[in-house]
Amino acid sequence: MSEHGRMLINGKWQGVAEGRSGTTIIEVRAPYDGRLIGVISEAGIEDVSAAAAAAETAFRNARLSSHERYEILANTSHLLNTQGEEIARILAEEAGKPIRDARIEVSRAAQTFLISAEEAKRIHGEGIPVEASKGSGNRMAFTIRVPAGPVCAISPFNFPLNLVAHKVGPAIAAGNTVVLKPSSLTPFSAIRLGEVMIKAGLPPGHLNILFGSGKTVGEQLLTDPRFALYTFTGSPSVGRHLRKTIGLRRAILELGSNSATLVHRDADIPKAAQACARAGFAYAGQVCISLQRVLLHREIAANFLSLFVPAVEKLRLGNPIDEETDVGPMITEEAAIRAEEWINEAISKGAKPLTGGWRKGTMMAPTVLTHVDQGMKVVCHEVFAPVVTVQEYDTIEEAIGMVNDSEYGLQAGIFTSDITTAFKVAREAQVGGVMVNDTSMYRADLMPYGGVKSSGIGREGPRYAIEEMTDLKTIVLNL
């Protein structure tokens, strides 16, 4: 039986289940087999306004102390762990995420909320030695951090629980309120999170959840003046539109990448090959820091590929509920068709598939392409599919240039046994993070996460997001 998803506005669930009329009904289907999971209703103009009003009222009139915020977020973490298997199955069904990866996502989300809880107790300012300035000898000064105001959070389908956690957790920890618009492709994990947070003690208005398209609900959210800050994960084109629309208000934008990992001639080749096989195809490559470009020193290229390609071919493609599945479906057949078209376009221009390249419905075989160039879409754009390209280089300077020859700059990886080489890449790669002896896909939820260029602005990671979501206020005492 399909589920009826509801919106959360000012502490009350409303929507399809209450028989709302005159609304657009959105079907939610399992990516693997197209089975109807449930339906949700798209928010109307009045719903969006009511949610923004609830967030503003709660922010103005129902502030939570740092201790209260800590307890609510810690309780949320505990409840997520308690309900982990059930929520993991929701993720596997609505997002098509292999169940083993879905369990990891639930565990990470619980950790993200716990980190947010801990950071809620650590928000502080610092003393300013204004007395060192001439004429200020009788003054003392310090800073405090105050919550920015209601936050609009717009999250994607690929990590429908943990990316929501990275937006909602720090916002609540900072003392803000939130209106969340999750992807309509994966709404039920967000609904479950809302239920969990209410049970954890979150008062009405502090988290509101709406569903709908970017062109309707999204646009109304962007133009609503009650939001002080926007946190968005999605495409660069939408991110640019968001920045243009919201004016001087702040934004944290994570806009994707075509991440590269270098394997230098002095690397541990078996370790690198196994790591790259996993990083390029986890969740069918639908990860912002998924390994898309493997850059190999020419001297070790053949050795690496002799290990890498068989490791890729061992990955099991199948039903995400199956415990043995490594690679599940892509989120929609349209997304899989686009990836297939990009692969075929590259092959028509001279690329050679070492494995994969075929598609059946939403299922895209893990694909490795060699003999590619910078002008191919599978190299220069974000493919967001289980596709990895392979290029060779002669010098580390050439490899760094290949990393930087991209409109994106989220993360990169480098496998090497030479610390000098590692530091050279760390300093010169135009990215937000460099992973040494690991792939671009490594992320710990407490670290600062974000990019440069078209990969976005601002940083996630609870401590760093809280800095973005608070205002620094200076207090001066004339004694």
C-alpha positions as a printed NumPy array, in Angstrom:
array([[  0.   ,   0.   ,   0.   ],
       [  1.351,   3.416,  -0.95 ],
       [  2.06 ,   6.09 ,   1.628],
       [  0.404,   9.506,   1.792],
       [  3.037,  12.144,   2.528],
       [  2.128,  15.283,   4.441],
       [  3.628,  18.724,   4.829],
       [  4.668,  20.021,   8.238],
       [  3.615,  23.593,   8.978],
       [  3.791,  25.104,  12.46 ],
       [  3.901,  21.724,  14.144],
       [  0.921,  20.262,  12.273],
       [  0.959,  17.657,   9.517],
       [ -1.304,  18.469,   6.608],
       [ -1.708,  17.492,   2.992],
       [ -3.026,  14.561,   1.024],
       [ -3.948,  12.542,   4.077],
       [ -6.389,  15.247,   5.154],
       [ -8.088,  15.263,   1.743],
       [ -6.799,  18.644,   0.591],
       [ -8.431,  19.715,  -2.66 ],
       [ -7.163,  21.887,  -5.486],
       [ -3.553,  20.796,  -5.058],
       [ -1.141,  19.1  ,  -7.412],
       [ -0.518,  15.488,  -6.441],
       [  3.005,  14.175,  -7.004],
       [  3.6  ,  10.443,  -7.334],
       [  6.747,   9.005,  -5.746],
       [  8.008,   5.846,  -7.441],
       [ 10.811,   3.424,  -6.635],
       [ 13.712,   3.999,  -9.046],
       [ 14.452,   0.276,  -9.3  ],
       [ 11.105,  -1.049, -10.535],
       [  8.822,   1.98 , -10.899],
       [  6.537,   0.768,  -8.125],
       [  4.341,   3.481,  -6.573],
       [  5.68 ,   4.214,  -3.086],
       [  3.296,   7.022,  -2.244],
       [  2.004,  10.452,  -3.098],
       [  2.63 ,  13.94 ,  -1.775],
       [  0.868,  17.219,  -2.388],
       [  2.641,  20.236,  -3.793],
       [  2.534,  23.236,  -1.491],
       [  0.316,  26.08 ,  -2.579],
       [  0.994,  29.797,  -2.248],
       [ -0.776,  29.905,   1.102],
       [  1.215,  26.912,   2.384],
       [  4.569,  28.5  ,   1.574],
       [  3.545,  31.765,   3.192],
       [  2.22 ,  29.958,   6.268],
       [  5.453,  27.986,   6.659],
       [  7.594,  31.122,   6.365],
       [  5.34 ,  32.912,   8.862],
       [  5.58 ,  29.986,  11.292],
       [  9.376,  30.002,  11.05 ],
       [  9.527,  33.769,  11.588],
       [  7.128,  33.686,  14.543],
       [  8.994,  30.847,  16.211],
       [ 12.294,  32.66 ,  15.689],
       [ 10.977,  35.903,  17.187],
       [  8.853,  34.553,  20.016],
       [  9.964,  31.007,  20.898],
       [ 13.758,  31.082,  21.102],
       [ 15.438,  27.968,  22.442],
       [ 18.378,  28.132,  24.839],
       [ 21.606,  26.447,  23.787],
       [ 20.941,  23.707,  26.337],
       [ 17.464,  23.077,  24.908],
       [ 18.887,  22.965,  21.389],
       [ 21.519,  20.497,  22.537],
       [ 18.949,  18.172,  24.095],
       [ 16.626,  18.225,  21.065],
       [ 19.437,  17.51 ,  18.612],
       [ 20.972,  14.817,  20.809],
       [ 17.543,  13.199,  21.171],
       [ 17.157,  13.317,  17.384],
       [ 20.471,  11.528,  16.969],
       [ 19.435,   8.826,  19.425],
       [ 16.062,   8.281,  17.763],
       [ 17.631,   8.019,  14.307],
       [ 19.931,   5.296,  15.58 ],
       [ 17.011,   3.523,  17.249],
       [ 14.951,   3.564,  14.031],
       [ 17.957,   3.034,  11.763],
       [ 16.889,  -0.098,   9.898],
       [ 13.392,   1.196,   9.145],
       [ 14.7  ,   4.519,   7.845],
       [ 17.402,   2.765,   5.808],
       [ 14.687,   0.817,   4.013],
       [ 12.864,   4.049,   3.235],
       [ 16.072,   5.365,   1.656],
       [ 16.609,   2.161,  -0.308],
       [ 13.083,   2.297,  -1.711],
       [ 12.653,   5.986,  -2.548],
       [ 16.261,   6.802,  -3.524],
       [ 17.29 ,   3.415,  -4.919],
       [ 20.286,   3.426,  -2.574],
       [ 21.79 ,  -0.007,  -1.856],
       [ 20.676,  -1.048,   1.602],
       [ 24.22 ,  -1.262,   2.987],
       [ 24.882,   2.318,   1.87 ],
       [ 21.478,   3.392,   3.188],
       [ 22.39 ,   2.102,   6.647],
       [ 25.623,   4.088,   6.504],
       [ 23.685,   7.226,   5.581],
       [ 21.345,   6.859,   8.549],
       [ 24.321,   6.367,  10.86 ],
       [ 26.037,   9.431,   9.396],
       [ 22.893,  11.529,   9.786],
       [ 22.665,  10.514,  13.439],
       [ 26.295,  11.547,  13.854],
       [ 25.66 ,  14.862,  12.083],
       [ 22.867,  15.674,  14.537],
       [ 25.029,  14.658,  17.498],
       [ 27.883,  16.876,  16.266],
       [ 25.373,  19.701,  15.794],
       [ 24.142,  19.15 ,  19.348],
       [ 27.672,  19.395,  20.71 ],
       [ 28.396,  22.527,  18.686],
       [ 25.239,  24.177,  20.057],
       [ 27.078,  24.394,  23.401],
       [ 30.246,  25.867,  21.877],
       [ 28.985,  28.965,  20.074],
       [ 31.081,  31.802,  21.448],
       [ 32.748,  35.102,  20.683],
       [ 36.099,  36.535,  21.736],
       [ 37.613,  39.517,  23.467],
       [ 38.819,  42.432,  21.343],
       [ 41.746,  44.508,  22.714],
       [ 40.269,  47.884,  21.723],
       [ 42.132,  49.46 ,  24.624],
       [ 45.221,  49.136,  22.449],
       [ 43.815,  51.861,  20.186],
       [ 44.584,  55.455,  21.142],
       [ 41.688,  57.044,  23.001],
       [ 40.08 ,  53.698,  23.906],
       [ 41.94 ,  52.985,  27.116],
       [ 38.744,  53.047,  29.173],
       [ 36.858,  50.649,  26.901],
       [ 36.423,  46.868,  26.787],
       [ 35.025,  44.959,  23.811],
       [ 34.005,  41.463,  22.842],
       [ 32.011,  39.665,  20.164],
       [ 29.045,  37.339,  20.383],
       [ 27.398,  35.18 ,  17.726],
       [ 23.646,  35.557,  17.272],
       [ 21.348,  33.483,  15.037],
       [ 20.842,  34.935,  11.573],
       [ 17.097,  34.275,  11.368],
       [ 14.759,  31.903,   9.527],
       [ 16.64 ,  29.585,   7.152],
       [ 15.352,  28.179,   3.871],
       [ 16.917,  24.762,   3.185],
       [ 16.615,  23.125,  -0.24 ],
       [ 18.027,  19.607,  -0.449],
       [ 18.571,  17.068,  -3.28 ],
       [ 17.655,  13.419,  -3.775],
       [ 21.049,  11.765,  -3.482],
       [ 21.499,  11.99 ,   0.311],
       [ 17.909,  12.7  ,   1.321],
       [ 18.613,  12.227,   5.023],
       [ 22.213,  13.23 ,   5.706],
       [ 22.239,  16.326,   3.499],
       [ 19.035,  17.426,   5.213],
       [ 20.794,  16.787,   8.527],
       [ 23.673,  19.019,   7.416],
       [ 21.216,  21.856,   6.816],
       [ 18.693,  21.412,   9.601],
       [ 21.084,  20.328,  12.387],
       [ 23.413,  23.353,  12.292],
       [ 20.5  ,  25.757,  11.703],
       [ 18.703,  24.579,  14.845],
       [ 21.985,  24.432,  16.776],
       [ 22.626,  28.08 ,  15.879],
       [ 19.2  ,  29.132,  17.179],
       [ 17.519,  29.559,  13.799],
       [ 14.252,  28.147,  12.487],
       [ 13.907,  26.284,   9.196],
       [ 11.645,  25.811,   6.215],
       [ 12.839,  22.702,   4.376],
       [ 12.039,  21.827,   0.772],
       [ 13.419,  18.345,   0.132],
       [ 13.469,  16.709,  -3.278],
       [ 10.032,  15.543,  -4.376],
       [ 11.734,  12.361,  -5.606],
       [ 12.708,  11.407,  -2.038],
       [ 10.248,  13.03 ,   0.383],
       [  9.524,  10.254,   2.857],
       [ 12.888,  10.252,   4.613],
       [ 12.401,  13.981,   5.291],
       [  8.909,  13.322,   6.616],
       [ 10.277,  10.651,   8.929],
       [ 12.965,  13.062,  10.126],
       [ 10.289,  15.64 ,  10.909],
       [  8.418,  13.065,  12.978],
       [ 11.632,  12.162,  14.783],
       [ 12.48 ,  15.781,  15.601],
       [  9.013,  16.474,  16.963],
       [  9.322,  13.397,  19.171],
       [ 12.766,  14.681,  20.21 ],
       [ 11.118,  17.837,  21.58 ],
       [ 11.356,  20.388,  18.759],
       [  8.563,  22.984,  19.258],
       [  6.136,  24.025,  16.495],
       [  7.452,  26.35 ,  13.823],
       [ 11.122,  25.5  ,  14.277],
       [ 11.049,  23.005,  11.387],
       [  8.546,  23.225,   8.561],
       [  8.555,  20.888,   5.544],
       [  7.123,  21.69 ,   2.12 ],
       [  7.103,  19.834,  -1.192],
       [  6.961,  21.085,  -4.751],
       [  8.888,  22.066,  -7.843],
       [ 11.591,  24.677,  -7.986],
       [  9.653,  26.697, -10.528],
       [  6.693,  27.162,  -8.178],
       [  7.438,  26.469,  -4.517],
       [ 11.157,  27.156,  -4.928],
       [ 10.598,  30.535,  -6.547],
       [  8.188,  31.637,  -3.839],
       [ 10.686,  30.633,  -1.169],
       [ 13.462,  32.609,  -2.874],
       [ 11.408,  35.78 ,  -3.037],
       [ 10.013,  35.603,   0.496],
       [ 11.746,  38.377,   2.48 ],
       [ 11.381,  36.57 ,   5.81 ],
       [ 14.35 ,  34.278,   5.148],
       [ 17.743,  35.504,   6.304],
       [ 19.789,  32.703,   4.767],
       [ 19.487,  29.976,   2.135],
       [ 21.298,  26.652,   2.153],
       [ 21.084,  24.772,  -1.144],
       [ 22.613,  21.693,  -2.742],
       [ 22.034,  21.247,  -6.462],
       [ 23.101,  22.364,  -9.904],
       [ 25.283,  25.408, -10.66 ],
       [ 22.576,  26.929, -12.873],
       [ 20.019,  26.861, -10.065],
       [ 22.645,  28.066,  -7.593],
       [ 23.414,  31.092,  -9.765],
       [ 19.705,  31.837, -10.109],
       [ 19.316,  31.602,  -6.349],
       [ 22.158,  34.07 ,  -5.746],
       [ 20.706,  36.498,  -8.277],
       [ 17.227,  36.269,  -6.765],
       [ 17.969,  36.589,  -3.039],
       [ 20.129,  39.714,  -3.362],
       [ 22.226,  40.614,  -0.322],
       [ 20.925,  37.788,   1.827],
       [ 23.386,  35.022,   2.607],
       [ 23.649,  31.577,   1.03 ],
       [ 25.555,  28.342,   1.459],
       [ 25.735,  26.673,  -1.952],
       [ 27.105,  23.214,  -2.79 ],
       [ 26.849,  22.889,  -6.542],
       [ 28.581,  19.713,  -7.595],
       [ 31.814,  18.714,  -9.295],
       [ 33.59 ,  16.423, -11.755],
       [ 36.116,  15.351,  -9.15 ],
       [ 39.531,  14.009, -10.08 ],
       [ 41.904,  11.641,  -8.281],
       [ 45.575,  11.399,  -9.226],
       [ 47.487,   8.126,  -8.995],
       [ 51.179,   8.998,  -9.105],
       [ 53.987,   6.663, -10.124],
       [ 55.054,   6.083,  -6.492],
       [ 51.545,   5.211,  -5.24 ],
       [ 50.353,   2.001,  -3.629],
       [ 48.664,   0.796,  -6.825],
       [ 46.504,  -2.037,  -5.395],
       [ 45.203,   0.27 ,  -2.654],
       [ 44.48 ,   3.029,  -5.165],
       [ 42.726,   0.687,  -7.608],
       [ 40.387,  -0.728,  -4.972],
       [ 39.581,   2.705,  -3.543],
       [ 38.857,   4.163,  -6.975],
       [ 36.604,   1.245,  -7.932],
       [ 34.423,   1.984,  -4.932],
       [ 34.539,   5.78 ,  -5.15 ],
       [ 33.518,   5.997,  -8.787],
       [ 30.4  ,   3.875,  -8.521],
       [ 28.942,   4.193,  -5.015],
       [ 25.242,   5.072,  -5.297],
       [ 25.559,   4.759,  -9.08 ],
       [ 27.928,   7.733,  -9.168],
       [ 25.195,  10.079,  -7.919],
       [ 27.417,  11.718,  -5.321],
       [ 28.738,  15.276,  -5.608],
       [ 32.283,  14.158,  -4.771],
       [ 32.041,  10.892,  -6.698],
       [ 35.272,  10.043,  -8.495],
       [ 34.649,  10.982, -12.127],
       [ 38.169,  11.521, -13.471],
       [ 41.097,   9.174, -12.765],
       [ 44.443,  10.721, -13.718],
       [ 47.242,   8.161, -14.021],
       [ 50.981,   8.64 , -14.304],
       [ 51.882,   7.045, -17.612],
       [ 54.421,   4.674, -16.033],
       [ 51.832,   2.922, -13.86 ],
       [ 48.712,   3.276, -16.021],
       [ 48.699,  -0.286, -17.363],
       [ 49.323,  -1.783, -13.914],
       [ 46.556,   0.305, -12.351],
       [ 44.008,  -0.561, -15.04 ],
       [ 44.831,  -4.287, -14.773],
       [ 43.598,  -4.099, -11.171],
       [ 40.977,  -1.356, -11.445],
       [ 38.861,  -2.726, -14.299],
       [ 38.42 ,  -6.227, -12.771],
       [ 37.482,  -4.584,  -9.448],
       [ 34.813,  -2.544, -11.24 ],
       [ 33.517,  -5.624, -13.036],
       [ 33.079,  -7.396,  -9.695],
       [ 30.61 ,  -4.749,  -8.51 ],
       [ 27.115,  -6.216,  -8.364],
       [ 24.365,  -4.281, -10.117],
       [ 20.875,  -4.971,  -8.821],
       [ 17.938,  -4.432,  -6.471],
       [ 18.896,  -1.937,  -3.737],
       [ 17.133,  -4.034,  -1.094],
       [ 19.419,  -6.985,  -1.887],
       [ 22.241,  -7.213,   0.672],
       [ 24.7  ,  -8.16 ,  -2.088],
       [ 24.012,  -5.154,  -4.323],
       [ 26.875,  -2.691,  -4.79 ],
       [ 25.34 ,  -0.47 ,  -7.491],
       [ 21.63 ,   0.228,  -7.686],
       [ 19.506,   2.179, -10.151],
       [ 19.844,   5.786, -11.137],
       [ 17.181,   8.044,  -9.684],
       [ 15.116,   8.252, -12.922],
       [ 15.208,   6.721, -16.37 ],
       [ 15.698,  10.216, -17.805],
       [ 18.918,  10.562, -15.806],
       [ 20.111,   7.161, -17.044],
       [ 19.279,   8.027, -20.659],
       [ 21.272,  11.264, -20.367],
       [ 24.292,   9.346, -19.044],
       [ 23.983,   6.812, -21.856],
       [ 23.864,   9.623, -24.427],
       [ 26.999,  11.22 , -22.985],
       [ 28.808,   7.863, -23.09 ],
       [ 27.794,   7.252, -26.706],
       [ 28.807,  10.781, -27.65 ],
       [ 32.257,  10.229, -26.131],
       [ 32.652,   6.891, -27.948],
       [ 31.676,   8.534, -31.242],
       [ 34.53 ,  11.002, -30.672],
       [ 37.137,   8.329, -29.98 ],
       [ 36.659,   7.234, -26.375],
       [ 37.027,   3.511, -25.678],
       [ 34.969,   1.672, -23.052],
       [ 37.033,  -0.723, -20.942],
       [ 33.887,  -2.076, -19.278],
       [ 30.178,  -1.275, -19.078],
       [ 28.525,   1.295, -21.311],
       [ 25.088,  -0.315, -21.448],
       [ 21.758,   0.675, -19.868],
       [ 18.496,  -1.089, -19.108],
       [ 15.789,   1.203, -17.777],
       [ 17.19 ,   3.014, -14.757],
       [ 20.058,   0.544, -14.442],
       [ 23.355,   1.854, -15.809],
       [ 26.318,  -0.508, -15.878],
       [ 29.495,   0.739, -14.143],
       [ 31.433,   2.23 , -17.042],
       [ 35.119,   3.043, -17.517],
       [ 36.177,   5.149, -20.507],
       [ 39.695,   5.749, -21.748],
       [ 41.064,   7.779, -24.703],
       [ 38.956,  10.739, -23.582],
       [ 39.723,  14.438, -23.886],
       [ 38.799,  17.613, -22.017],
       [ 36.117,  18.575, -24.527],
       [ 33.926,  15.526, -23.898],
       [ 30.904,  15.998, -21.638],
       [ 31.882,  12.956, -19.583],
       [ 35.092,  14.798, -18.674],
       [ 34.303,  18.511, -18.5  ],
       [ 30.77 ,  18.355, -17.036],
       [ 29.311,  16.578, -14.02 ],
       [ 28.087,  13.223, -15.305],
       [ 26.419,  12.21 , -11.991],
       [ 26.281,   8.581, -13.091],
       [ 28.379,   5.403, -12.722],
       [ 30.92 ,   6.614, -15.267],
       [ 34.656,   7.074, -14.704],
       [ 37.061,   8.464, -17.28 ],
       [ 40.785,   7.687, -17.406],
       [ 43.52 ,  10.063, -18.578],
       [ 47.305,   9.806, -18.402],
       [ 49.981,  12.366, -17.551],
       [ 53.772,  12.6  , -17.492],
       [ 54.507,  15.192, -14.802],
       [ 52.771,  16.221, -11.603],
       [ 52.519,  19.761, -12.966],
       [ 50.604,  18.419, -15.959],
       [ 48.287,  16.457, -13.668],
       [ 47.541,  19.49 , -11.489],
       [ 46.746,  21.439, -14.643],
       [ 44.268,  18.735, -15.65 ],
       [ 42.602,  18.901, -12.232],
       [ 42.3  ,  22.672, -12.509],
       [ 41.053,  22.623, -16.113],
       [ 37.464,  22.498, -14.918],
       [ 34.721,  24.928, -14.022],
       [ 34.358,  22.961, -10.777],
       [ 36.527,  22.739,  -7.68 ],
       [ 34.959,  20.677,  -4.913],
       [ 37.461,  17.975,  -3.89 ],
       [ 40.374,  16.016,  -5.346],
       [ 42.45 ,  13.014,  -4.334],
       [ 46.122,  12.093,  -4.719],
       [ 47.771,   8.714,  -4.178],
       [ 51.521,   9.062,  -3.591],
       [ 54.25 ,   8.02 ,  -1.154],
       [ 56.074,  11.337,  -1.548],
       [ 55.069,  14.028,   0.948],
       [ 56.469,  16.735,  -1.313],
       [ 54.188,  15.637,  -4.144],
       [ 51.233,  15.473,  -1.773],
       [ 51.831,  19.013,  -0.519],
       [ 52.323,  20.339,  -4.034],
       [ 48.899,  19.027,  -5.045],
       [ 47.391,  20.267,  -1.785],
       [ 48.688,  23.787,  -2.409],
       [ 48.058,  24.089,  -6.136],
       [ 44.858,  22.16 ,  -6.824],
       [ 41.984,  24.638,  -7.142],
       [ 39.531,  22.751,  -4.957],
       [ 37.943,  23.001,  -1.531],
       [ 39.58 ,  19.838,  -0.206],
       [ 42.48 ,  17.534,  -1.109],
       [ 42.463,  13.929,   0.108],
       [ 45.963,  12.424,   0.325],
       [ 46.169,   8.668,  -0.288],
       [ 42.419,   8.633,  -0.702],
       [ 39.938,   9.502,  -3.418],
       [ 37.956,  12.689,  -3.878],
       [ 34.948,  10.984,  -2.291],
       [ 36.194,  10.971,   1.291],
       [ 34.142,  13.099,   3.678],
       [ 33.836,  13.132,   7.447],
       [ 30.69 ,  14.895,   8.62 ],
       [ 32.498,  17.162,  11.084],
       [ 34.981,  18.588,   8.572],
       [ 34.479,  21.764,   6.511],
       [ 32.973,  20.756,   3.183],
       [ 32.544,  22.958,   0.147],
       [ 34.243,  24.129,  -3.006],
       [ 35.449,  26.933,  -5.21 ],
       [ 34.529,  28.149,  -8.683],
       [ 31.229,  26.625,  -9.873],
       [ 31.238,  24.15 ,  -6.989],
       [ 29.733,  26.791,  -4.746],
       [ 30.302,  29.11 ,  -1.809],
       [ 30.312,  28.624,   1.938],
       [ 31.032,  25.491,   3.928],
       [ 29.006,  22.679,   5.44 ],
       [ 30.022,  20.637,   8.495],
       [ 28.163,  21.642,  11.678],
       [ 30.789,  23.94 ,  13.216],
       [ 31.462,  25.704,   9.928],
       [ 27.813,  25.913,   8.889],
       [ 26.975,  27.466,  12.269],
       [ 29.511,  30.204,  11.548],
       [ 27.72 ,  30.854,   8.257],
       [ 24.315,  30.791,   9.955],
       [ 25.114,  33.294,  12.719],
       [ 25.903,  37.015,  12.777],
       [ 29.004,  38.293,  14.512],
       [ 28.015,  41.166,  16.813],
       [ 30.503,  43.466,  18.528],
       [ 29.81 ,  44.773,  22.049],
       [ 31.84 ,  47.733,  23.365],
       [ 31.719,  48.867,  27.033],
       [ 32.685,  52.469,  27.85 ],
       [ 33.733,  52.08 ,  31.469]])
